[in-house]
Amino acid sequence: MRDVVRSTDDALPGKLEITKEGIVHDLLSPNGRHELTASLLRKRLERVMPEEVVAHTGTPDVEDEYEGILRRPDVMVITMADMEVPAGFAPRALVAAIEVVSRSNPDNDWVGKLRDYPLLGVPTYVIFDPRTGTGAVFTDIHSTPDGPRYAVRKDFVYGEDVTIGEWTISTSGLPRYQDGGAERDRS
């Protein structure tokens, strides 16, 4: 499946990821509000993090070949040293994976990635949901009969400060999706 995803990256619109259930294809590209949120989060985190840690918003992917999972977080908190790899980032090298919920496929972030990131060993998973102006920080991976899961969930509302790893940032002024019209989210 990885070869299929990589061979179609430039040929198909949207974003492809691999989960335990198969390939997830988000047909629509992220809109301005989605990308603005990711950019604001990156900037806010990098203002408070040490220089050797970055909030990365590009490629490569986060992949665990053994588990058969390939994900593309909107923002990855990772050390520069852990970025010096020839291919995808090792999931356990991430300090945090951050997702901005897309309007068209919210279950990918709230269900699929919430299942996959602890399985991959990502210690902190943060969801920002511009549909509702809320989010959650998930930490403390523990074993369950259904596989690894996060034991701790801390919900927040836009306007509150949120702690990601060791760093606290404001969520004030993050964009929200609008209903209908030109402002409609396409992610």
C-alpha positions in Angstrom: 0.0 0.0 0.0 2.9 2.3 0.7 4.1 2.1 -2.8 0.6 2.9 -4.1 0.4 5.9 -1.9 3.8 7.2 -2.9 3.3 6.6 -6.6 0.0 8.6 -6.6 1.1 11.5 -4.4 1.4 14.0 -7.3 -1.2 12.4 -9.5 -4.3 12.6 -7.2 -5.8 15.5 -5.4 -5.9 15.5 -1.6 -4.0 13.4 0.8 -3.5 9.6 1.1 -2.7 7.8 4.4 -2.5 4.2 5.4 -4.3 2.8 8.4 -5.1 -0.7 9.7 -8.4 -0.5 7.7 -6.7 0.4 4.4 -6.0 3.6 2.5 -7.7 6.8 3.6 -8.1 9.3 0.8 -9.1 12.8 1.7 -10.2 14.1 -1.7 -10.3 17.7 -0.9 -7.2 19.8 -0.2 -7.0 21.8 3.1 -8.4 25.3 2.8 -6.9 28.5 4.0 -8.4 28.3 7.5 -7.1 24.8 8.0 -3.6 25.8 6.8 -3.7 29.1 8.7 -4.4 27.1 11.9 -1.5 24.8 11.3 0.8 27.8 10.6 -0.3 29.7 13.7 0.2 26.6 15.9 3.7 26.1 14.4 4.7 29.7 15.0 3.3 29.8 18.5 5.1 26.5 19.5 8.4 27.6 17.9 8.3 30.8 20.0 8.4 28.8 23.2 10.4 25.7 22.3 14.2 25.5 22.4 16.0 26.0 19.0 16.7 22.2 18.6 13.0 21.4 18.6 10.8 22.3 15.7 7.1 22.3 14.9 7.3 20.9 11.4 4.4 21.3 8.9 5.8 19.5 5.8 6.8 16.1 4.7 8.0 13.4 5.1 5.4 11.1 6.6 5.3 9.3 9.9 5.4 5.6 9.2 5.7 2.3 11.0 6.2 -0.4 8.3 5.8 -3.2 10.8 2.3 -2.0 11.8 1.5 -1.0 8.2 0.6 2.6 9.1 1.6 5.8 7.3 0.2 9.1 8.7 0.8 12.7 7.7 0.2 15.0 10.8 -0.6 18.6 10.1 2.2 19.6 12.6 4.9 17.4 14.0 6.9 18.4 17.1 10.3 16.8 16.6 14.0 17.5 17.3 16.2 18.6 14.4 18.4 15.6 15.1 15.5 13.2 14.6 14.7 14.8 11.3 18.1 13.8 9.8 16.7 10.6 8.3 16.6 9.4 4.7 12.9 8.6 4.5 9.8 9.0 6.8 10.1 10.1 10.4 10.1 7.4 13.1 6.8 7.8 15.0 8.5 7.3 18.4 10.9 10.2 17.5 7.9 12.7 17.6 7.3 14.7 20.7 3.8 15.3 19.5 1.5 14.9 16.5 -1.0 17.8 16.0 -4.0 17.6 13.7 -6.4 20.3 12.6 -9.8 18.6 12.0 -11.0 18.7 8.4 -14.7 19.5 7.9 -15.1 16.7 5.3 -13.6 13.8 7.3 -13.5 14.6 11.1 -13.5 10.9 12.0 -10.0 10.5 10.5 -8.7 12.7 13.3 -11.1 11.9 16.1 -11.2 8.2 15.6 -8.6 6.8 13.1 -5.6 8.8 14.3 -6.7 8.6 17.9 -6.4 4.8 17.4 -3.2 4.9 15.3 -0.9 7.4 17.1 -0.7 5.5 20.4 -0.2 2.3 18.4 2.8 4.0 16.7 4.1 5.2 20.0 3.5 9.0 19.5 3.5 10.2 23.1 1.3 13.2 22.7 -1.6 13.7 20.2 -3.4 17.0 20.0 -6.6 17.8 18.0 -7.7 21.3 17.1 -11.3 21.3 15.8 -12.2 24.5 13.9 -15.7 23.2 13.4 -16.4 23.6 17.1 -13.6 25.8 18.5 -12.5 23.0 20.8 -9.8 20.4 21.0 -8.1 17.8 23.2 -4.6 16.7 24.2 -4.1 13.0 24.6 -1.1 11.6 26.6 0.1 8.6 28.6 -0.1 5.6 26.4 -1.2 2.4 28.1 -2.1 -1.1 27.1 -5.7 -2.2 26.6 -7.3 -5.3 25.2 -7.8 -3.4 21.9 -4.1 -2.3 21.8 -2.3 0.8 23.0 -4.5 3.8 23.8 -4.1 7.2 25.5 -5.0 7.1 29.1 -5.3 10.9 29.6 -7.5 13.3 27.7 -7.5 17.1 28.5 -10.2 19.0 26.6 -9.9 22.7 25.8 -11.9 25.5 24.2 -10.4 28.0 21.8 -9.3 31.0 23.9 -7.7 28.8 26.6 -4.0 28.0 26.9 -3.0 24.5 25.9 0.0 22.5 27.0 1.7 20.4 24.3 4.6 18.4 25.7 6.5 20.8 27.8 5.2 24.0 26.2 2.1 26.0 26.7 0.6 28.2 23.9 -2.5 30.3 23.5 -5.4 29.1 21.4 -6.8 32.7 21.2 -7.6 33.9 17.7 -7.4 30.5 16.0 -9.7 30.6 12.9 -13.0 28.7 12.9 -14.8 27.2 9.9 -17.7 29.2 8.6 -20.9 27.6 7.2 -21.4 27.8 3.4 -20.1 30.4 1.0 -16.5 31.1 0.0 -15.2 30.5 3.5 -16.3 26.9 3.5 -13.6 24.4 4.5 -12.5 22.0 1.8 -10.3 19.8 3.8 
